[in-house]
Amino acid sequence: MTKGEFRVAYAPGVTPGKWAGLWAERVRDVPLRLIQMAGAEALPLLRDGGVDAAFVRLPVDREALHVIPLYVETTVVVVPKDHVVAAVEEVELADLADEDVFEPLDEVLAWLDRPGQPAFTRPASTAEAIELVASGAGILPLPQSLARLHHRKDLTYRTVTDAPRSQIGLAWLEAETTDLMEELIGIVRGRTPNSTRGRTAQQQPTRKKPPQKHSTPKPRRRPHRRT
């Protein structure tokens, strides 16, 4: 870990802002530094010690890593706004059978059988594929988060109900499960600030004992003597 900060890489489309805000509230003495990078670059950097953790798209090679699956993304297809698909709310893969479908080299979906027909070229990146979709040369299935990231006014997207989906996970080195790492794990898992996970005994908030109530003894009544 770089002295004085905790560095976290994240794949394009992942939005770690909420988690970063919670970190700033809970770990005020160690800033969280977020670094966006291509998914293929995050794990090598993590293994080399360049970052302390990474939000990645699964599956990944888990050798010497701890990985927590977090959430599954919706898959959509990006099309021009005047495309026939734009007229419906959602589609199935069979509806794309006659379409030219782009497969960028940084594809993140694991297909057993890609829909439609292969487009005339394989773009080097999702960003380049989006440009080609805007030109009317084909369509592009991808996670909804990436469709939002590459939003254009002349394009839209629709949910593909039966397409494979991408899953986001948090990865870190097995040998580096530090208190700060436990703090991040607690944040992404929704633990409360008072959770004992990831804190040493000295870091635990002390609970004040409620003040003990002292009752004033009532005076003893003397027995009445008959005269």
C-alpha positions in Angstrom: 0.0 0.0 0.0 1.3 3.5 -0.8 2.0 5.3 2.4 -0.9 7.5 3.4 -3.6 6.1 1.0 -5.5 3.0 0.1 -5.6 2.4 -3.7 -8.4 0.6 -5.4 -8.6 -0.1 -9.2 -12.0 -0.5 -10.8 -13.2 -1.7 -14.2 -15.0 0.7 -16.6 -18.7 0.8 -15.8 -18.3 0.1 -12.1 -19.4 3.1 -10.0 -17.6 2.9 -6.6 -18.6 6.5 -5.6 -21.0 5.5 -2.8 -18.5 3.2 -1.3 -15.8 5.9 -1.5 -18.1 8.2 0.4 -18.7 5.7 3.2 -14.9 5.2 3.4 -14.3 8.9 3.8 -16.8 8.9 6.7 -15.3 5.9 8.5 -11.6 6.0 7.7 -10.8 9.7 7.9 -7.0 9.3 8.4 -6.4 7.2 5.2 -7.7 8.6 1.8 -9.2 6.1 -0.7 -7.8 6.6 -4.1 -9.9 5.2 -7.0 -8.1 4.3 -10.3 -10.2 3.4 -13.4 -8.4 1.1 -15.8 -9.2 -1.6 -18.4 -10.3 -4.9 -16.8 -7.4 -6.8 -18.2 -4.9 -4.4 -16.5 -6.4 -4.4 -13.0 -5.3 -7.9 -11.8 -1.7 -7.7 -13.0 -1.4 -4.4 -11.2 -3.0 -5.9 -8.0 -0.6 -8.9 -8.1 2.4 -6.5 -8.4 1.3 -4.4 -5.5 0.3 -1.4 -7.5 -3.1 -1.3 -5.9 -4.5 -2.7 -2.7 -7.8 -4.0 -4.1 -9.7 -4.1 -7.4 -13.4 -4.1 -8.5 -13.3 -6.6 -11.4 -15.6 -8.4 -13.7 -15.8 -12.1 -13.0 -14.7 -14.8 -13.6 -11.0 -14.1 -12.9 -8.0 -16.3 -12.1 -8.3 -16.6 -8.3 -4.7 -17.9 -7.6 -3.5 -16.2 -4.5 -6.6 -14.0 -4.4 -9.6 -13.5 -2.3 -12.7 -12.6 -4.4 -16.1 -11.5 -3.2 -18.9 -11.5 -5.8 -21.0 -8.4 -5.3 -23.7 -8.0 -8.0 -24.8 -9.1 -11.4 -25.3 -6.6 -14.2 -28.2 -6.5 -16.7 -27.2 -7.1 -20.4 -28.5 -4.8 -23.0 -28.1 -4.2 -26.7 -27.0 -0.8 -28.0 -28.7 0.4 -31.2 -29.3 3.6 -33.1 -32.4 5.4 -31.9 -34.2 4.8 -35.2 -33.5 1.0 -35.1 -36.5 -1.4 -35.0 -35.3 -2.7 -31.6 -35.8 0.8 -30.1 -39.5 0.4 -30.5 -39.8 -2.3 -27.8 -38.9 -2.4 -24.1 -36.8 -5.6 -24.2 -35.7 -8.3 -26.7 -34.5 -11.9 -26.7 -31.4 -13.2 -28.5 -33.6 -14.7 -31.2 -34.8 -11.2 -32.1 -31.2 -10.3 -33.0 -30.6 -13.3 -35.4 -30.5 -11.2 -38.5 -28.4 -8.3 -37.1 -24.7 -7.6 -37.6 -23.3 -7.9 -34.1 -20.0 -6.3 -33.1 -17.5 -8.2 -30.8 -14.9 -5.8 -29.5 -11.5 -7.2 -28.5 -12.2 -6.1 -24.9 -15.5 -8.1 -24.8 -16.6 -8.8 -21.2 -19.5 -11.1 -21.8 -18.9 -14.9 -21.9 -20.9 -16.2 -24.9 -21.6 -19.8 -25.6 -23.3 -18.8 -28.9 -23.1 -15.2 -29.9 -26.3 -13.8 -31.4 -26.8 -12.5 -35.0 -24.1 -12.4 -37.7 -20.5 -11.3 -37.1 -20.0 -7.7 -38.1 -17.4 -6.8 -40.7 -14.7 -6.1 -38.2 -13.7 -6.6 -34.6 -13.2 -3.2 -33.0 -10.2 -2.8 -30.6 -12.4 -1.5 -27.8 -16.0 -1.1 -26.7 -15.6 2.7 -27.3 -14.7 2.0 -31.0 -17.6 -0.4 -31.3 -20.0 2.2 -30.0 -18.8 4.6 -32.7 -19.5 1.9 -35.3 -23.0 1.3 -33.9 -23.6 5.1 -34.3 -22.7 4.8 -37.9 -25.3 2.2 -38.5 -22.9 -0.6 -39.2 -24.3 -3.0 -36.6 -25.4 -3.4 -33.0 -23.6 -4.2 -29.7 -24.6 -6.3 -26.7 -22.8 -5.3 -23.5 -23.5 -4.8 -19.7 -25.8 -1.9 -19.0 -23.2 -0.1 -17.0 -21.0 0.1 -20.1 -23.9 1.3 -22.2 -24.4 4.1 -19.7 -20.7 4.9 -19.6 -20.6 5.3 -23.4 -23.9 7.1 -23.7 -24.6 9.1 -26.9 -27.7 11.1 -27.8 -28.1 9.2 -31.1 -28.0 5.8 -29.5 -30.2 3.9 -27.1 -30.3 0.4 -25.5 -32.8 -2.3 -24.6 -32.6 -5.2 -22.2 -31.7 -8.6 -23.6 -33.6 -11.0 -21.3 -31.8 -14.3 -22.1 -28.2 -13.1 -22.7 -25.3 -14.0 -20.4 -24.6 -11.4 -17.7 -21.5 -9.9 -16.2 -20.8 -10.1 -12.5 -18.8 -7.6 -10.5 -16.5 -8.7 -7.6 -14.0 -7.3 -5.2 -10.5 -8.9 -5.4 -7.4 -8.6 -3.2 -4.3 -10.6 -2.4 -4.7 -13.4 0.2 -1.6 -12.2 2.0 -2.9 -8.7 2.3 -6.1 -9.0 4.3 -5.3 -6.0 6.5 -7.6 -4.0 8.8 -8.1 -1.4 6.0 -9.0 -4.2 3.6 -11.5 -5.5 6.1 -12.9 -2.0 6.4 -13.5 -1.9 2.6 -15.1 -5.4 2.7 -17.4 -4.2 5.4 -18.4 -1.2 3.4 -19.2 -3.1 0.2 -21.1 -5.7 2.2 -23.2 -3.1 3.9 -21.9 -3.6 7.4 -22.6 -0.9 10.0 -19.7 1.2 11.3 -19.9 -0.6 14.7 -19.3 -4.0 13.2 -16.4 -5.8 14.8 -15.0 -7.1 11.5 -11.9 -5.4 10.3 -11.2 -3.5 13.6 -8.7 -4.3 16.3 -9.8 -4.4 19.9 -8.3 -1.0 20.5 -10.4 0.4 17.6 -13.7 -0.8 19.0 -15.9 2.0 20.2 -16.2 1.9 23.9 -19.7 1.7 25.3 -20.5 3.7 28.4 -22.2 1.8 31.1 -25.5 3.4 32.1 -25.3 5.2 35.4 -26.5 3.1 38.3 -29.5 4.3 40.1 -29.1 4.8 43.8 -32.3 4.6 45.7 -32.6 6.5 49.0 -33.5 4.1 51.7 -36.9 4.8 53.3 -36.8 5.5 57.1 -37.8 2.6 59.1 -41.0 3.0 61.0 -40.8 2.3 64.7 -43.5 0.2 66.2 -46.2 2.1 68.0 -46.2 1.5 71.8 -49.3 1.5 73.8 -49.3 3.6 76.9 
